[in-house]
Amino acid sequence: MRLYCLPLLIISMVTVLSSTHTFAASKQTISIVIGHENTALLDILNTFTQQTGYEINTRIFDNADLKAQLLKHANTDLPDVALIPGDFLGLPYLQLSEIKPSVLNKNIGERFKKSAMVDGKYLGIPIIAGNHLVLYYNKSMVTSPATHWPELRSQQQAIKQGNSIIAWSFNEMYWFIPTITAMQTLPLIGEQIQLNTPEMQRAIQFYWNLAVTGVVDEQCDYQCGIDKFEREQNAYLISGFWSFRQLSTRLGSKLGIAPLPAINGQPMRSYFTSHVLAFLNHSLTGNKREALLALANFMQTEEVQQALWHQLNALPVNSLVLNKIEMQASSNVQVVIDLLNQSEPMPNNFKMAVVWEAISIGFKRYAAGVIDAKQATELMQHLAEESTQTTASDAR
């Protein structure tokens, strides 16, 4: 899924909201916006309508557009509910309803529950787990996936497959995070922005060196990387679990999944978050409360959680359902679940939004040779702190 940089879900949506659309709906109709790539969700929502009689007015977005659209309508006509990445919950202006703990299903995993909390309050209900990055590889091109970057470089020399052996959305900073975690730090720890550090300087130097030495083509964006991997022009691809169904269809038994290569013996750990149901414009206190709670209960049932897996290959947040999947999982899915358990929770704090932008600006200037690594991290810290103060002031 593309989030603030913006990473997490880049696949085109079949339904797009026009600039003139309004979210208004009648008392008996729930208006919902979905930021997810699979329209099989519509079938699940249709089942809800059949079971309850509540109609649903649905719009589906590419996640790259979702945040901007929600903020655009924040002061006018927000939808009643949205299925969004958990880190959106920290955004001001959405006027989110606080959710009582009793509304959450008792079998939702604790890590996923935390992904729906901001300042100790539940502002969303976890529905889908994941969004973490994994290493896809082509079993016909490499017999054993590289466990560290020098090994991957050696394989590149043996394969001689074009100018690079691996692809990912290099210029989107969500893909940069695992390099930071391998340096044993994070860009945001609690309320503290941690960008101007020696660890961050080493991270941007390491990351950019992968492009300079031809390990990865920095000009190859998300779709380019997917295309090259599907055409078997690259042996590796770093992407999210959201790509699994598509890649499985194209590569079949050739597709393998492994952890990201280690850096100097330290594991690269991706961020993860959940897709959550969030109730906008304080809709839970309005005249649709009964219908919205019915939707919340429906989406948390074991039947729906199982359907999310079978129809979308979306990992459920219900621990009972997830445990059943794990027991019956293929080796690839087992790796995905193991990596989810090792991933870092993405902060829901609104500061993370400005951190993404600050990292991107500083890194791009470093890569262009305009500033050195130390100057880049100083710039990142300055931009993030300045933007955080401005955003907090505007929100008040």
C-alpha positions as a Markdown table, in Angstrom:
| # | Residue | x | y | z |
|---|---|---|---|---|
| 1 | Met | 0.0 | 0.0 | 0.0 |
| 2 | Arg | 1.3 | 3.4 | -0.7 |
| 3 | Leu | 1.0 | 5.8 | 2.2 |
| 4 | Tyr | 2.3 | 9.2 | 2.9 |
| 5 | Cys | 5.3 | 9.3 | 0.5 |
| 6 | Leu | 2.8 | 8.2 | -0.8 |
| 7 | Pro | 3.5 | 4.4 | -0.5 |
| 8 | Leu | 1.1 | 1.6 | -0.1 |
| 9 | Leu | -1.6 | 0.6 | -3.2 |
| 10 | Ile | -0.8 | 1.9 | -6.6 |
| 11 | Ile | -3.0 | -0.3 | -8.8 |
| 12 | Ser | -5.6 | 1.7 | -10.7 |
| 13 | Met | -9.1 | 1.8 | -9.3 |
| 14 | Val | -12.2 | 1.2 | -11.4 |
| 15 | Thr | -14.2 | 3.9 | -9.8 |
| 16 | Val | -12.8 | 7.4 | -9.4 |
| 17 | Leu | -14.5 | 10.3 | -7.6 |
| 18 | Ser | -14.7 | 13.4 | -9.7 |
| 19 | Ser | -13.8 | 16.8 | -8.4 |
| 20 | Thr | -17.4 | 17.8 | -8.3 |
| 21 | His | -18.7 | 14.7 | -6.5 |
| 22 | Thr | -20.2 | 15.1 | -3.0 |
| 23 | Phe | -20.4 | 12.4 | -0.4 |
| 24 | Ala | -23.9 | 13.2 | 0.8 |
| 25 | Ala | -26.2 | 10.3 | 1.3 |
| 26 | Ser | -29.7 | 9.7 | 2.7 |
| 27 | Lys | -30.4 | 8.7 | 6.2 |
| 28 | Gln | -30.9 | 5.1 | 5.2 |
| 29 | Thr | -27.7 | 5.0 | 3.1 |
| 30 | Ile | -24.1 | 4.8 | 4.3 |
| 31 | Ser | -21.5 | 6.6 | 2.3 |
| 32 | Ile | -18.2 | 4.9 | 2.3 |
| 33 | Val | -14.8 | 5.6 | 0.6 |
| 34 | Ile | -12.4 | 2.7 | 0.2 |
| 35 | Gly | -8.6 | 3.0 | -0.3 |
| 36 | His | -7.9 | -0.5 | -1.4 |
| 37 | Glu | -7.0 | -2.1 | -4.7 |
| 38 | Asn | -9.4 | -5.0 | -5.0 |
| 39 | Thr | -13.0 | -4.4 | -6.0 |
| 40 | Ala | -14.0 | -7.7 | -4.4 |
| 41 | Leu | -14.7 | -5.6 | -1.4 |
| 42 | Leu | -17.8 | -4.5 | -3.2 |
| 43 | Asp | -19.2 | -8.0 | -3.1 |
| 44 | Ile | -18.6 | -8.1 | 0.6 |
| 45 | Leu | -20.4 | -4.8 | 1.1 |
| 46 | Asn | -23.3 | -6.0 | -1.1 |
| 47 | Thr | -23.6 | -9.0 | 1.3 |
| 48 | Phe | -24.0 | -6.5 | 4.2 |
| 49 | Thr | -26.8 | -4.7 | 2.3 |
| 50 | Gln | -28.6 | -8.0 | 1.7 |
| 51 | Gln | -28.3 | -9.0 | 5.3 |
| 52 | Thr | -29.2 | -5.7 | 6.9 |
| 53 | Gly | -31.2 | -3.7 | 4.4 |
| 54 | Tyr | -28.8 | -0.8 | 4.8 |
| 55 | Glu | -27.8 | 0.6 | 1.4 |
| 56 | Ile | -24.2 | 1.6 | 0.8 |
| 57 | Asn | -22.9 | 4.3 | -1.6 |
| 58 | Thr | -19.3 | 3.3 | -2.3 |
| 59 | Arg | -16.4 | 5.1 | -3.9 |
| 60 | Ile | -13.0 | 3.5 | -4.5 |
| 61 | Phe | -9.7 | 5.4 | -4.8 |
| 62 | Asp | -6.1 | 4.8 | -5.6 |
| 63 | Asn | -4.5 | 5.3 | -2.2 |
| 64 | Ala | -2.2 | 7.9 | -3.7 |
| 65 | Asp | -5.3 | 10.1 | -4.2 |
| 66 | Leu | -7.3 | 9.1 | -1.1 |
| 67 | Lys | -5.7 | 11.4 | 1.5 |
| 68 | Ala | -5.9 | 14.5 | -0.8 |
| 69 | Gln | -9.6 | 13.8 | -1.5 |
| 70 | Leu | -10.5 | 13.3 | 2.1 |
| 71 | Leu | -8.7 | 16.5 | 3.1 |
| 72 | Lys | -10.4 | 18.4 | 0.2 |
| 73 | His | -13.8 | 17.5 | 1.5 |
| 74 | Ala | -12.9 | 17.9 | 5.2 |
| 75 | Asn | -14.9 | 21.1 | 5.7 |
| 76 | Thr | -17.8 | 20.3 | 3.4 |
| 77 | Asp | -19.2 | 16.8 | 2.8 |
| 78 | Leu | -17.1 | 14.0 | 4.2 |
| 79 | Pro | -18.4 | 10.4 | 3.8 |
| 80 | Asp | -19.8 | 8.6 | 6.8 |
| 81 | Val | -17.0 | 6.0 | 6.9 |
| 82 | Ala | -13.8 | 5.2 | 5.2 |
| 83 | Leu | -11.5 | 2.2 | 4.9 |
| 84 | Ile | -8.1 | 3.8 | 5.1 |
| 85 | Pro | -4.5 | 3.0 | 6.1 |
| 86 | Gly | -4.2 | 3.3 | 9.9 |
| 87 | Asp | -1.6 | 6.1 | 9.7 |
| 88 | Phe | -4.3 | 8.4 | 8.2 |
| 89 | Leu | -5.9 | 8.4 | 11.6 |
| 90 | Gly | -3.4 | 11.0 | 12.8 |
| 91 | Leu | -4.4 | 13.5 | 10.2 |
| 92 | Pro | -6.2 | 16.6 | 11.5 |
| 93 | Tyr | -9.4 | 17.9 | 9.9 |
| 94 | Leu | -11.1 | 14.5 | 9.4 |
| 95 | Gln | -13.3 | 14.9 | 12.6 |
| 96 | Leu | -13.0 | 11.2 | 13.5 |
| 97 | Ser | -15.4 | 9.6 | 15.9 |
| 98 | Glu | -13.8 | 8.0 | 19.0 |
| 99 | Ile | -14.6 | 4.3 | 19.1 |
| 100 | Lys | -15.3 | 2.6 | 22.4 |
| 101 | Pro | -13.1 | -0.5 | 23.0 |
| 102 | Ser | -16.3 | -2.6 | 23.4 |
| 103 | Val | -17.0 | -2.1 | 19.6 |
| 104 | Leu | -13.8 | -3.9 | 18.7 |
| 105 | Asn | -13.9 | -7.7 | 18.3 |
| 106 | Lys | -12.1 | -9.4 | 21.1 |
| 107 | Asn | -10.1 | -11.5 | 18.7 |
| 108 | Ile | -8.4 | -8.7 | 16.9 |
| 109 | Gly | -4.7 | -9.0 | 17.5 |
| 110 | Glu | -3.2 | -6.5 | 19.9 |
| 111 | Arg | -0.6 | -5.1 | 17.4 |
| 112 | Phe | -3.4 | -4.4 | 15.0 |
| 113 | Lys | -5.5 | -2.7 | 17.7 |
| 114 | Lys | -2.7 | -0.4 | 18.4 |
| 115 | Ser | -2.5 | 0.6 | 14.7 |
| 116 | Ala | -6.0 | 2.1 | 15.2 |
| 117 | Met | -5.1 | 4.2 | 18.2 |
| 118 | Val | -4.1 | 7.9 | 18.4 |
| 119 | Asp | -3.2 | 9.4 | 21.7 |
| 120 | Gly | -4.6 | 6.4 | 23.6 |
| 121 | Lys | -8.0 | 6.5 | 21.8 |
| 122 | Tyr | -9.4 | 4.2 | 19.2 |
| 123 | Leu | -10.2 | 6.2 | 16.1 |
| 124 | Gly | -10.6 | 3.3 | 13.8 |
| 125 | Ile | -11.4 | -0.4 | 13.7 |
| 126 | Pro | -8.7 | -2.7 | 12.2 |
| 127 | Ile | -10.0 | -4.7 | 9.3 |
| 128 | Ile | -7.1 | -5.8 | 7.1 |
| 129 | Ala | -3.5 | -6.4 | 8.3 |
| 130 | Gly | -0.3 | -5.9 | 6.5 |
| 131 | Asn | 1.1 | -3.4 | 4.0 |
| 132 | His | 4.6 | -4.5 | 4.9 |
| 133 | Leu | 7.4 | -5.0 | 2.3 |
| 134 | Val | 8.8 | -8.3 | 1.3 |
| 135 | Leu | 11.5 | -9.6 | -1.1 |
| 136 | Tyr | 10.0 | -11.4 | -4.1 |
| 137 | Tyr | 12.3 | -13.5 | -6.2 |
| 138 | Asn | 12.2 | -15.6 | -9.3 |
| 139 | Lys | 13.1 | -19.2 | -8.5 |
| 140 | Ser | 14.1 | -19.9 | -12.1 |
| 141 | Met | 16.8 | -17.2 | -11.9 |
| 142 | Val | 18.2 | -17.7 | -8.3 |
| 143 | Thr | 18.3 | -21.0 | -6.5 |
| 144 | Ser | 18.5 | -19.4 | -3.1 |
| 145 | Pro | 17.5 | -15.8 | -2.2 |
| 146 | Ala | 20.2 | -13.5 | -1.1 |
| 147 | Thr | 20.3 | -12.9 | 2.7 |
| 148 | His | 22.5 | -9.9 | 2.6 |
| 149 | Trp | 23.5 | -7.2 | 0.0 |
| 150 | Pro | 27.0 | -8.4 | -0.9 |
| 151 | Glu | 25.5 | -11.8 | -1.8 |
| 152 | Leu | 22.9 | -10.1 | -4.0 |
| 153 | Arg | 25.7 | -8.2 | -5.7 |
| 154 | Ser | 27.5 | -11.5 | -6.4 |
| 155 | Gln | 24.4 | -13.0 | -7.9 |
| 156 | Gln | 24.0 | -9.9 | -10.1 |
| 157 | Gln | 27.4 | -10.6 | -11.6 |
| 158 | Ala | 26.5 | -14.2 | -12.2 |
| 159 | Ile | 23.1 | -13.5 | -13.7 |
| 160 | Lys | 24.2 | -10.5 | -15.9 |
| 161 | Gln | 20.6 | -9.5 | -16.3 |
| 162 | Gly | 20.7 | -6.0 | -17.6 |
| 163 | Asn | 21.9 | -3.1 | -15.5 |
| 164 | Ser | 20.2 | -4.2 | -12.3 |
| 165 | Ile | 19.1 | -7.3 | -10.5 |
| 166 | Ile | 16.4 | -5.9 | -8.3 |
| 167 | Ala | 13.7 | -3.2 | -8.5 |
| 168 | Trp | 11.5 | -1.3 | -6.2 |
| 169 | Ser | 9.9 | 2.1 | -6.0 |
| 170 | Phe | 13.3 | 3.7 | -5.2 |
| 171 | Asn | 12.2 | 7.3 | -4.9 |
| 172 | Glu | 9.3 | 6.6 | -2.6 |
| 173 | Met | 10.5 | 6.9 | 1.0 |
| 174 | Tyr | 8.3 | 4.0 | 2.3 |
| 175 | Trp | 10.8 | 1.8 | 0.6 |
| 176 | Phe | 13.6 | 3.6 | 2.3 |
| 177 | Ile | 12.4 | 2.9 | 5.8 |
| 178 | Pro | 13.9 | -0.7 | 6.0 |
| 179 | Thr | 17.3 | 0.9 | 5.4 |
| 180 | Ile | 16.8 | 3.1 | 8.4 |
| 181 | Thr | 15.6 | 0.3 | 10.6 |
| 182 | Ala | 18.7 | -1.7 | 9.7 |
| 183 | Met | 20.7 | 1.2 | 11.1 |
| 184 | Gln | 18.8 | 0.5 | 14.4 |
| 185 | Thr | 16.8 | 3.7 | 14.5 |
| 186 | Leu | 13.5 | 5.1 | 13.4 |
| 187 | Pro | 12.6 | 8.5 | 11.9 |
| 188 | Leu | 9.9 | 9.1 | 14.6 |
| 189 | Ile | 10.1 | 7.7 | 18.1 |
| 190 | Gly | 7.1 | 8.6 | 20.2 |
| 191 | Glu | 6.7 | 12.3 | 19.7 |
| 192 | Gln | 10.4 | 12.8 | 18.8 |
| 193 | Ile | 11.5 | 13.4 | 15.2 |
| 194 | Gln | 14.8 | 11.7 | 14.8 |
| 195 | Leu | 16.2 | 12.7 | 11.3 |
| 196 | Asn | 19.4 | 14.5 | 12.0 |
| 197 | Thr | 21.4 | 11.5 | 13.3 |
| 198 | Pro | 24.5 | 9.6 | 12.2 |
| 199 | Glu | 22.3 | 6.6 | 11.6 |
| 200 | Met | 20.2 | 8.5 | 9.1 |
| 201 | Gln | 23.3 | 9.8 | 7.4 |
| 202 | Arg | 24.6 | 6.2 | 7.0 |
| 203 | Ala | 21.2 | 5.1 | 5.7 |
| 204 | Ile | 21.0 | 7.7 | 2.9 |
| 205 | Gln | 24.6 | 6.9 | 1.9 |
| 206 | Phe | 23.9 | 3.2 | 1.8 |
| 207 | Tyr | 20.7 | 3.6 | -0.1 |
| 208 | Trp | 22.0 | 5.9 | -2.7 |
| 209 | Asn | 25.1 | 3.8 | -3.2 |
| 210 | Leu | 22.8 | 0.9 | -4.4 |
| 211 | Ala | 21.8 | 3.2 | -7.3 |
| 212 | Val | 25.3 | 4.5 | -8.0 |
| 213 | Thr | 26.7 | 1.0 | -8.2 |
| 214 | Gly | 23.9 | -0.2 | -10.5 |
| 215 | Val | 22.3 | -2.6 | -8.1 |
| 216 | Val | 19.0 | -0.8 | -8.6 |
| 217 | Asp | 17.8 | 1.6 | -11.3 |
| 218 | Glu | 16.6 | 4.7 | -9.5 |
| 219 | Gln | 14.6 | 5.8 | -12.5 |
| 220 | Cys | 12.5 | 2.6 | -12.4 |
| 221 | Asp | 9.3 | 3.4 | -10.5 |
| 222 | Tyr | 6.7 | 1.2 | -8.9 |
| 223 | Gln | 5.0 | 0.0 | -12.1 |
| 224 | Cys | 8.3 | -0.3 | -14.0 |
| 225 | Gly | 9.6 | -2.6 | -11.2 |
| 226 | Ile | 6.5 | -4.8 | -11.3 |
| 227 | Asp | 6.7 | -5.0 | -15.1 |
| 228 | Lys | 10.3 | -5.9 | -15.2 |
| 229 | Phe | 9.9 | -8.6 | -12.6 |
| 230 | Glu | 6.8 | -10.1 | -14.3 |
| 231 | Arg | 8.8 | -10.2 | -17.6 |
| 232 | Glu | 11.6 | -11.9 | -15.8 |
| 233 | Gln | 14.0 | -9.1 | -16.6 |
| 234 | Asn | 14.9 | -8.8 | -12.9 |
| 235 | Ala | 15.5 | -11.6 | -10.4 |
| 236 | Tyr | 14.1 | -9.7 | -7.4 |
| 237 | Leu | 11.4 | -7.2 | -6.5 |
| 238 | Ile | 10.7 | -5.4 | -3.3 |
| 239 | Ser | 7.0 | -4.7 | -2.9 |
| 240 | Gly | 4.2 | -5.2 | -0.5 |
| 241 | Phe | 2.1 | -8.2 | 0.1 |
| 242 | Trp | -0.6 | -6.4 | -1.9 |
| 243 | Ser | 1.3 | -7.5 | -5.0 |
| 244 | Phe | 1.1 | -11.2 | -4.1 |
| 245 | Arg | -2.0 | -12.1 | -6.0 |
| 246 | Gln | -0.9 | -10.4 | -9.2 |
| 247 | Leu | 2.6 | -11.8 | -9.1 |
| 248 | Ser | 1.4 | -15.3 | -8.3 |
| 249 | Thr | -0.9 | -15.2 | -11.3 |
| 250 | Arg | 2.0 | -14.2 | -13.6 |
| 251 | Leu | 4.8 | -16.3 | -12.2 |
| 252 | Gly | 3.1 | -19.2 | -10.6 |
| 253 | Ser | 5.5 | -21.7 | -9.0 |
| 254 | Lys | 8.5 | -19.6 | -10.0 |
| 255 | Leu | 7.5 | -17.0 | -7.3 |
| 256 | Gly | 9.4 | -17.0 | -4.0 |
| 257 | Ile | 9.2 | -14.7 | -1.0 |
| 258 | Ala | 12.0 | -14.0 | 1.4 |
| 259 | Pro | 13.1 | -11.4 | 4.0 |
| 260 | Leu | 14.8 | -8.3 | 2.8 |
| 261 | Pro | 18.6 | -8.6 | 2.6 |
| 262 | Ala | 20.4 | -7.7 | 5.8 |
| 263 | Ile | 22.8 | -4.7 | 6.1 |
| 264 | Asn | 26.0 | -5.5 | 8.0 |
| 265 | Gly | 24.2 | -8.3 | 9.8 |
| 266 | Gln | 21.2 | -6.2 | 10.8 |
| 267 | Pro | 17.8 | -7.1 | 9.5 |
| 268 | Met | 15.8 | -4.7 | 7.3 |
| 269 | Arg | 12.4 | -4.3 | 8.9 |
| 270 | Ser | 9.5 | -2.7 | 7.0 |
| 271 | Tyr | 6.8 | -0.6 | 8.5 |
| 272 | Phe | 3.4 | -2.2 | 8.7 |
| 273 | Thr | -0.1 | -0.8 | 9.4 |
| 274 | Ser | -3.7 | -1.9 | 9.1 |
| 275 | His | -6.5 | -0.8 | 7.0 |
| 276 | Val | -9.2 | 0.5 | 9.4 |
| 277 | Leu | -12.8 | 1.5 | 9.3 |
| 278 | Ala | -12.9 | 5.2 | 10.4 |
| 279 | Phe | -16.0 | 7.2 | 11.1 |
| 280 | Leu | -15.6 | 10.7 | 9.7 |
| 281 | Asn | -17.4 | 13.9 | 10.6 |
| 282 | His | -18.3 | 12.4 | 14.0 |
| 283 | Ser | -20.8 | 10.2 | 12.1 |
| 284 | Leu | -21.1 | 7.8 | 15.1 |
| 285 | Thr | -22.9 | 10.5 | 17.0 |
| 286 | Gly | -25.4 | 11.2 | 14.2 |
| 287 | Asn | -28.6 | 9.6 | 13.0 |
| 288 | Lys | -26.8 | 6.8 | 11.2 |
| 289 | Arg | -25.1 | 5.4 | 14.3 |
| 290 | Glu | -27.1 | 2.2 | 14.3 |
| 291 | Ala | -26.3 | 1.5 | 10.6 |
| 292 | Leu | -22.6 | 2.3 | 11.1 |
| 293 | Leu | -22.3 | 0.0 | 14.1 |
| 294 | Ala | -24.0 | -2.7 | 12.1 |
| 295 | Leu | -21.3 | -2.3 | 9.4 |
| 296 | Ala | -18.5 | -2.3 | 12.0 |
| 297 | Asn | -19.8 | -5.5 | 13.5 |
| 298 | Phe | -20.3 | -7.1 | 10.1 |
| 299 | Met | -16.7 | -6.3 | 8.9 |
| 300 | Gln | -15.2 | -7.9 | 12.1 |
| 301 | Thr | -17.1 | -11.2 | 11.8 |
| 302 | Glu | -15.0 | -14.4 | 11.2 |
| 303 | Glu | -17.0 | -14.9 | 8.0 |
| 304 | Val | -16.0 | -11.6 | 6.5 |
| 305 | Gln | -12.4 | -11.9 | 7.8 |
| 306 | Gln | -12.2 | -15.3 | 6.0 |
| 307 | Ala | -13.7 | -13.8 | 2.9 |
| 308 | Leu | -11.1 | -11.0 | 2.9 |
| 309 | Trp | -8.4 | -13.7 | 2.7 |
| 310 | His | -10.1 | -15.9 | 0.1 |
| 311 | Gln | -11.3 | -13.2 | -2.2 |
| 312 | Leu | -8.6 | -10.6 | -1.8 |
| 313 | Asn | -5.6 | -12.4 | -0.4 |
| 314 | Ala | -5.8 | -9.7 | 2.3 |
| 315 | Leu | -4.5 | -10.8 | 5.7 |
| 316 | Pro | -7.2 | -10.7 | 8.4 |
| 317 | Val | -6.7 | -9.0 | 11.8 |
| 318 | Asn | -8.8 | -11.6 | 13.5 |
| 319 | Ser | -6.2 | -13.8 | 15.3 |
| 320 | Leu | -8.4 | -16.9 | 15.1 |
| 321 | Val | -8.7 | -16.6 | 11.3 |
| 322 | Leu | -5.1 | -15.6 | 10.9 |
| 323 | Asn | -3.9 | -18.6 | 12.9 |
| 324 | Lys | -6.0 | -20.9 | 10.7 |
| 325 | Ile | -4.4 | -19.4 | 7.6 |
| 326 | Glu | -0.9 | -19.8 | 9.1 |
| 327 | Met | -1.5 | -23.4 | 9.8 |
| 328 | Gln | -2.5 | -24.1 | 6.2 |
| 329 | Ala | -0.2 | -21.6 | 4.6 |
| 330 | Ser | 2.2 | -22.2 | 1.7 |
| 331 | Ser | 5.8 | -21.5 | 2.4 |
| 332 | Asn | 5.5 | -18.1 | 0.7 |
| 333 | Val | 2.5 | -17.0 | 2.9 |
| 334 | Gln | 4.3 | -18.4 | 6.0 |
| 335 | Val | 7.2 | -16.0 | 5.3 |
| 336 | Val | 4.8 | -13.1 | 4.8 |
| 337 | Ile | 3.2 | -13.7 | 8.1 |
| 338 | Asp | 6.6 | -14.1 | 9.8 |
| 339 | Leu | 7.8 | -10.8 | 8.4 |
| 340 | Leu | 4.5 | -9.1 | 9.4 |
| 341 | Asn | 5.3 | -10.2 | 13.0 |
| 342 | Gln | 8.8 | -8.7 | 12.7 |
| 343 | Ser | 7.7 | -5.4 | 11.1 |
| 344 | Glu | 7.7 | -2.0 | 12.8 |
| 345 | Pro | 4.3 | -0.4 | 13.5 |
| 346 | Met | 3.9 | 2.8 | 11.5 |
| 347 | Pro | 3.2 | 5.8 | 13.7 |
| 348 | Asn | -0.3 | 7.2 | 13.5 |
| 349 | Asn | 0.9 | 10.6 | 14.9 |
| 350 | Phe | 0.3 | 13.4 | 12.4 |
| 351 | Lys | 4.0 | 14.2 | 12.6 |
| 352 | Met | 4.6 | 11.2 | 10.4 |
| 353 | Ala | 3.0 | 13.0 | 7.4 |
| 354 | Val | 5.6 | 15.8 | 7.5 |
| 355 | Val | 8.4 | 13.3 | 8.2 |
| 356 | Trp | 7.7 | 11.6 | 4.9 |
| 357 | Glu | 8.0 | 14.8 | 3.0 |
| 358 | Ala | 11.1 | 16.0 | 4.9 |
| 359 | Ile | 13.0 | 12.8 | 4.2 |
| 360 | Ser | 12.1 | 12.9 | 0.6 |
| 361 | Ile | 13.3 | 16.5 | 0.1 |
| 362 | Gly | 16.6 | 15.9 | 2.0 |
| 363 | Phe | 17.3 | 12.6 | 0.2 |
| 364 | Lys | 16.6 | 14.0 | -3.3 |
| 365 | Arg | 19.0 | 17.0 | -2.7 |
| 366 | Tyr | 21.7 | 14.6 | -1.4 |
| 367 | Ala | 21.2 | 12.3 | -4.4 |
| 368 | Ala | 21.5 | 15.3 | -6.7 |
| 369 | Gly | 24.9 | 16.2 | -5.2 |
| 370 | Val | 23.7 | 19.5 | -3.9 |
| 371 | Ile | 24.4 | 18.8 | -0.3 |
| 372 | Asp | 26.3 | 16.1 | 1.7 |
| 373 | Ala | 24.8 | 13.5 | 4.0 |
| 374 | Lys | 25.1 | 15.7 | 7.1 |
| 375 | Gln | 23.6 | 18.7 | 5.5 |
| 376 | Ala | 20.8 | 16.5 | 4.2 |
| 377 | Thr | 19.8 | 15.2 | 7.6 |
| 378 | Glu | 20.0 | 18.7 | 9.1 |
| 379 | Leu | 17.6 | 19.9 | 6.3 |
| 380 | Met | 15.3 | 17.0 | 7.0 |
| 381 | Gln | 15.1 | 17.8 | 10.7 |
| 382 | His | 14.6 | 21.5 | 10.1 |
| 383 | Leu | 11.8 | 20.9 | 7.5 |
| 384 | Ala | 10.0 | 18.4 | 9.7 |
| 385 | Glu | 10.1 | 20.5 | 12.8 |
| 386 | Glu | 9.0 | 23.6 | 11.0 |
| 387 | Ser | 6.1 | 21.8 | 9.2 |
| 388 | Thr | 5.0 | 20.1 | 12.4 |
| 389 | Gln | 4.7 | 23.5 | 14.2 |
| 390 | Thr | 2.8 | 25.0 | 11.3 |
| 391 | Thr | 0.4 | 22.0 | 11.0 |
| 392 | Ala | -0.3 | 22.0 | 14.7 |
| 393 | Ser | -1.0 | 25.7 | 14.6 |
| 394 | Asp | -3.4 | 25.4 | 11.7 |
| 395 | Ala | -5.2 | 22.5 | 13.3 |
| 396 | Arg | -6.0 | 24.7 | 16.3 |
